[in-house]
Amino acid sequence: MTITQLNQTVYEKTENRFFLTRYCSAIKSITKEKGWTTGILSTCAMTGAKIYGLAFSYFCMEGSARSVIDVINDDQFLVRLRPLGDAAGWTALALFSALTITTLSSRFIKEGEYLRLKSIFQKWILKNKEEIEKTEEMPRMIYNEMSKHLDKVSSQCFFPKNLASLQTTVLTLFCDVREERENSVLYKDKILEATYEKIRKNLENQSSATQYFSRLYDGLKSIKKHGGYSRLTGSIIKGIALPIIFFSGAFLSFVGEIGLGKEIFFDRNELTDIGHFGEWPFNATEMIGIAYFLHKWCILNEGDFARTRGTYKNALRSLQDENVLIQSRLCKVANRELNDLAIRCHYFKLPSDYELTISPSTLT
């Protein structure tokens, strides 16, 4: 019954609320946990994205309407139908913009709710402390359930969360709980708490913007190591050359917007082309997004994968004097995180090529 109450409480504090309430709560949580600077910048970024999308969606829809009017007024056989293609494309862009803004808002909300979950868990534990302490199994069950909640929400956030961070967050709620069963997950994780914290700090530092060039170098180094110069050349083309081309195209779209804006709003010529005034910024945004995705997918993620594996490998080596059960638990967490990261990499990886294992003498 207690687990059901926990799930119901989380649902009532997150999903079972109005969208605007959840959005404001997310802003409050991000500001509280990350500081005023991060809170203000993230809020301004989301607000700016919405204004950007809505403004240019309006221009696209106006262009669609003017295209339909042109079709009605034009008396040329078949040729009069040409503007319908523009109308359909611009309408699709406006709808795509609405879907994108909704998705971004949802992930922004999940980012705030991830930060709020710890507070929700703390209050729930204090409220149900007596019932939790009635049975020996209850703390373990609650620990596992809270870990699942954090894992689920973190997968829907703006930024990925490493498993060490997740485990550290949940363990802080159980610092006063005594666990005697050596084969329980809670017992193993309490012993590994300091190790998790060290891994969390290392991974967050390694994935920061200040480590960009190191991540880039490690990514290229890992690609060459496992695929040779042919794979390295392909990664440079897809991960560096193509993004530069896409960024150049985005720049040209914004430059063209200046000339088109003068023609439409000042000279009042070709008013139907206002649809292009809304379309080109979307094209620029798409090209920037694709460039970022290619660069991250083909190179940076490869470097992050290699760095994460190295961090967990070093952590496991430091535990060689520990019980095998403790080593196995960290090894399981490491392989789970590596499996998640492998999916985000450009090049396919067999689990047998990267999964860590425990042996009596060495760690492979």
Protein Blocks (a to p, Z undefined) as FASTA:
>chain_A
ZZmmmmmmmmmmmmmpcfklmmmmmmmmmmmmnojklmmmmmmmmmmmmmmmmmmmmmmm
mmmmmmmmmmmmpccehklmmmmmmmmmmmmmmmmmmmmmmmmmmmmmmmmmmmmmmmmm
mmmmmmmmmmmmmpmklmmmmmmmmmmmmmmmmmmmmbdcdfklmmmmmmmmmmmpccfb
lkbmklmmmmmmmmmmmmmmmmmmmmpmklmmmmmmmmmmmmmmmnojmlmmmmmmmmmm
mmmmmmmmmmmmmmmmmmmmmmmmmnopakllmmmmmmmmmmmmmmmmmmmmmmmmmmmm
mmmmmmmmmmmmmmmmmmmmpcfklmmmmmmmmmmmmmmmmmmpmbdcdfklmpccddfk
bcZZ
